[in-house]
Amino acid sequence: ILRFLIWQRNGEKIKK
């Protein structure tokens, strides 16, 4: 699950 690590770092932009 590599996308999970990338989302966690850019999760602030994706969650918002």
PEPE-V277644 format. One record per run of one state. SS is the DSSP state (H for helix, E for strand, - for the rest). FROM is the first residue (numbers start at 1). LEN is the number of residues. If there is no record, write none. Layout:
BEGIN
ss->SS from->FROM len->LEN
ss->SS from->FROM len->LEN
END
This chain:
BEGIN
ss->- from->1 len->1
ss->H from->2 len->14
ss->- from->16 len->1
END
